[in-house]
Amino acid sequence: MKTRGLETANKKLGNLVEIVEQIIKRKGKAKIFESGPGYGLVMIELAKRFGDKIEIIGMNLKPEHGNKSIMIKYALKRKIIDKSDLATLKFPKFIYGDAGEKLPFKTESIDLVYSQTSVYLYKDKMHFFEEVARVLSKNGISRITGGFYSGEEGIAPEFRSLIKIYRNGREIQAKDYVKKFRLFKIVNLRSGKQAIQINPGKLDFNLKLEATININHIYKNKWGMQSIYTIN
Ligand SMILES: C[S@@+](CC[C@H](N)C(=O)[O-])C[C@H]1O[C@@H](n2cnc3c(N)ncnc32)[C@H](O)[C@@H]1O
């Protein structure tokens, strides 16, 4: 599904509108990055609401997963925008690439990073988290869902965890490993859900990506990438 909007994002990530309002109050403008926006409905809802007070960039793996024309088509259909907005709205920008590699932003340049239901597809999830910490500005904030578990029924136990970490041939639970890093936080949201919050700074998990397994190559209708790491 590539059409989740702001309402779902607010439940899964916390109130993004409030977060953006706070950044604008503090800095006048907000630079925002969404990783894996799909059709970009959250981005366009924020753009419609905040206008030129925000600059928003979304990175999909491929243009066919979501681009400006798909975004406009669905935003009109959902009545997020109307035709009169087409000439005036400051549209979010799409870029394409693998967000598990180096993010194409300067260090300390982004005020808000968010991502819903996308990280489970990345090969190098832990590197993505490190990069989020790097690109976030001082006092910048991030909210991320969906990286650790496939959450899928009908998947063998060995594929349910999407981040596997080994030390000297023994598996260490990824959720326990990340607890040691102060820039990595799990936050409890008002909705009762939890999200990952990476805080700005230098984050180095000291891991080496050894292999990835595409869950979809094993199960026809299931999606996710298992990332297997060793501790350096
Ligand atoms: C299941 S869709 C979710 C879209 C949207 N966030 C939503 O919740 O409706 C997954 C999105 O992640 C993006 N994606 C998958 N792998 C990616 C990668 N390695 N780097 C960046 N984006 C990726 C896809 O392009 C797609 O837009």
Ligand as a Chemical Component Dictionary entry (heavy atoms), coordinates in Angstrom:
data_LIG
# 
_chem_comp.id                   LIG 
_chem_comp.type                 NON-POLYMER 
_chem_comp.pdbx_formal_charge   0 
_chem_comp.three_letter_code    LIG 
# 
loop_
_chem_comp_atom.comp_id 
_chem_comp_atom.atom_id 
_chem_comp_atom.alt_atom_id 
_chem_comp_atom.type_symbol 
_chem_comp_atom.charge 
_chem_comp_atom.model_Cartn_x 
_chem_comp_atom.model_Cartn_y 
_chem_comp_atom.model_Cartn_z 
_chem_comp_atom.pdbx_ordinal 
LIG C1  C1  C 0  4.847  -0.030 1.326  1  
LIG S1  S1  S 1  5.317  1.487  0.557  2  
LIG C2  C2  C 0  4.830  2.649  1.802  3  
LIG C3  C3  C 0  4.559  3.994  1.228  4  
LIG C4  C4  C 0  4.038  5.053  2.201  5  
LIG N1  N1  N 0  5.012  5.385  3.219  6  
LIG C5  C5  C 0  2.771  4.596  2.838  7  
LIG O1  O1  O 0  2.833  4.245  4.033  8  
LIG O2  O2  O -1 1.732  4.577  2.187  9  
LIG C6  C6  C 0  7.088  1.410  0.659  10 
LIG C7  C7  C 0  7.829  2.595  0.067  11 
LIG O3  O3  O 0  9.210  2.461  0.410  12 
LIG C8  C8  C 0  9.997  2.804  -0.711 13 
LIG N2  N2  N 0  11.272 2.069  -0.647 14 
LIG C9  C9  C 0  11.476 0.739  -0.686 15 
LIG N3  N3  N 0  12.774 0.453  -0.592 16 
LIG C10 C10 C 0  13.417 1.642  -0.488 17 
LIG C11 C11 C 0  14.776 2.018  -0.342 18 
LIG N4  N4  N 0  15.737 1.110  -0.287 19 
LIG N5  N5  N 0  15.054 3.337  -0.275 20 
LIG C12 C12 C 0  14.080 4.274  -0.319 21 
LIG N6  N6  N 0  12.765 3.970  -0.429 22 
LIG C13 C13 C 0  12.452 2.678  -0.512 23 
LIG C14 C14 C 0  9.203  2.399  -1.934 24 
LIG O4  O4  O 0  9.658  3.144  -3.049 25 
LIG C15 C15 C 0  7.772  2.695  -1.463 26 
LIG O5  O5  O 0  7.429  3.990  -1.801 27 
# 
loop_
_chem_comp_bond.comp_id 
_chem_comp_bond.atom_id_1 
_chem_comp_bond.atom_id_2 
_chem_comp_bond.value_order 
_chem_comp_bond.pdbx_ordinal 
LIG C1  S1  SING 1  
LIG S1  C2  SING 2  
LIG S1  C6  SING 3  
LIG C2  C3  SING 4  
LIG C3  C4  SING 5  
LIG C4  N1  SING 6  
LIG C4  C5  SING 7  
LIG C5  O1  DOUB 8  
LIG C5  O2  SING 9  
LIG C6  C7  SING 10 
LIG C7  O3  SING 11 
LIG C7  C15 SING 12 
LIG O3  C8  SING 13 
LIG C8  N2  SING 14 
LIG C8  C14 SING 15 
LIG N2  C9  SING 16 
LIG N2  C13 SING 17 
LIG C9  N3  DOUB 18 
LIG N3  C10 SING 19 
LIG C10 C11 SING 20 
LIG C10 C13 DOUB 21 
LIG C11 N4  SING 22 
LIG C11 N5  DOUB 23 
LIG N5  C12 SING 24 
LIG C12 N6  DOUB 25 
LIG N6  C13 SING 26 
LIG C14 O4  SING 27 
LIG C14 C15 SING 28 
LIG C15 O5  SING 29 
# 
